[in-house]
Amino acid sequence: MTEDTTYILLWMLIVATFGFVIGWAFGEELGRRRCAEEKVEDLRDQLGEAATQQRQFQQMRSTLNDAHKRILALVKYINPD
């Protein structure tokens, strides 16, 4: 082999290694991004469920508050101390 052929083969090896490392890094980043997108979607679903639960709790609180007012008024009517 001549010296030029050796340099060409060495540079081809370096470039192939560099390409492999870049591909691996981008593959890892793509995997992280997909995982993050799935987590965001799950959190978005949980947020929707939490909003629904919050409305239900507000309705229950309103109902309990109304019942409390009526019971208190009835107790005051029966026992006017």
ZIZIVEN-V723347 format. One record per residue. N is the residue number from 1. NEAR is the number of other C-alpha atoms within 10 Angstrom. Layout:
n: <N;N>
near: <NEAR;NEAR>
This chain:
n: <1;2;3;4;5;6;7;8;9;10;11;12;13;14;15;16;17;18;19;20;21;22;23;24;25;26;27;28;29;30;31;32;33;34;35;36;37;38;39;40;41;42;43;44;45;46;47;48;49;50;51;52;53;54;55;56;57;58;59;60;61;62;63;64;65;66;67;68;69;70;71;72;73;74;75;76;77;78;79;80;81>
near: <5;6;8;9;10;11;11;11;12;12;12;12;12;12;12;12;12;12;12;12;12;12;12;12;12;12;12;12;12;12;12;12;12;12;12;12;12;12;12;12;12;12;12;12;11;12;12;12;11;12;11;11;12;12;11;12;12;11;12;12;12;12;12;12;12;12;12;12;12;12;12;12;13;12;11;11;10;9;8;8;5>
